[in-house]
Amino acid sequence: MTQLLRLDPIDSLFFRGGRPFGPATRAVSGLPKPQTVAGALRTSMLRAAGIDLALIGSRIRSGLSFGEAAEACGDVGAAIGSVRFRGPWLGHDGSLMYPVPATLRREEEGGPIVRLDPLRDMLPGWQPRQSGMKPLWSKYRQRLKRIPGCITECGMVRYRAGSTPRSDDIVPADKLYGFDDRTGIGLDSDRGVAADGMIYAVRHLVLCPGVNLFVEVSGSADALLLFPEEGTLLPLGGEGRRVVAYPVMRKSNADNLTPQVGMDGQLIIFTTPALLNGWCPDSLKPIAAAVPGYEAVSGWDLARGGPKPNRFAVCAGTVFFVESVPGTSALSRDSELGWGSYLAGYWRYT
């Protein structure tokens, strides 16, 4: 059973990155990472089921995985432990938006969109990352730039079917979210006054009106019923920020995809960052690839009471061109938390 959840913020949100934070620095929020959203929803389900969080934490510290620790709490715990997540994504009114695929380019903002696809022949002097890989190519003669922002669900369907999205399929980032700068003062609890040297600055994430976070939750009915229709208030991120989680219906079925005629293979678009053993999933033999970069991810492990290890994830929007998508659904580590969520599509040689 799969359910789409809409997360409505009741104020600004704050998701800290892995950069050090101290005097004369500003802690800047980015978009939420998959592990942050999955952890908040897991905790909410455990509380709704009346499961002792301290007991779960002690079992995890003893060496059990989250699934094993939850399973030891009975049938409901086992149902919660087996829940899988995809996302998070931005969206509006049940229609999702995704990071723009890294193979879409244009010369200037608002200009026509150009799609890069593999070139059948090799280029003189081009060195492939792996033997047999093809370069990405376009016949457009001008200098092209990556497209920031998000692509609509309809635009992503066009891209996955093998065609080029329209300009109005791209939504600029400033139409989706902005930032709110705030300054705070640390307090000396013993004296009840401002603490010396404890002025700090933060930048919060503020979603534009009508824009929400969405996450897909898959599991048994016993687990998904813990998100009632009237909504569930839960903390998300830092600074005591909260959202209300509502189960909603998808406005479109992105799985009903009809590829164009004459496609040469399939492609994979990561819609969330992916934790890989390098730049490419182990199970793939890519014909071509567009990997725009990587980001460092860490965080605080509440169950173990310490920092999570620093890891590197390839950015959302990464595209791999393959002959066919492998049967396995997991291409990233910790995919059950939403890392490496992807969509499949089609391509032809340019």
C-alpha angles and dihedrals in degrees: 000000000000127000131184114221124202114209111207113194115221091200139355118314132227126204112171122211127218097269118117114262123209145125116331092016132107122225105220123200121223131183115299121272120230094249091055094055095040091049092051092049093046091052091048091052092049091051093047089052092050094243117156107248092198089057091051090050094050091051092050091050088052089061105270122130119241091257092052093046092050094044090058088063095067138263096319090048090051090051091052092046092056096050115120128203136208123192146333103226136165117247149152128234095341095314112114130221125206136197109274111263111255092236094066115094141167137182098235139359111288092014126125116293118243122203122213118213134169118287112230094217126053123252119235110257095008113135115206120219088229129020112272097020119137128222121247112245147181132185090223107118101204127085108271130206133204115262116241124208128040138306121229122242091252090050091050090052090054091049094048091049090060101260133107119263120238124252091251089058088073119082116196116234093242089062090058107039145352139185135256119207116215135177124209140182126222116229130224101228093199096054099026093230137106112291117240114260093002101119108127138178129215135181114215128204114244120190117216118248111286093016119115141167118257132195131179117227123195125188145092123323090249090063098041093049086069086078102068124198092249089064138252123248111218139159117255125186125338138320092050093286118164140198136190115235116214127180108234140177123252112250093211138023106234091182092071093086124162111192121216119255119274102029117168100201148330132278137206123218117194108219093185129033113281128218104219137167090250128327098321135044112260092234095056131086099192123207088199137348142197110204108171096190146291138264132211115240130189133137142166120296106217094187094053096033097232145079121294116240116270110253135174124234129190110242125263110260093050112144129203122192113211139162091246136350111258119248094242114093095208118078097154135054113258090018089156087070093053101267112142097013106173147179126216126226145155138262142185131206113269 
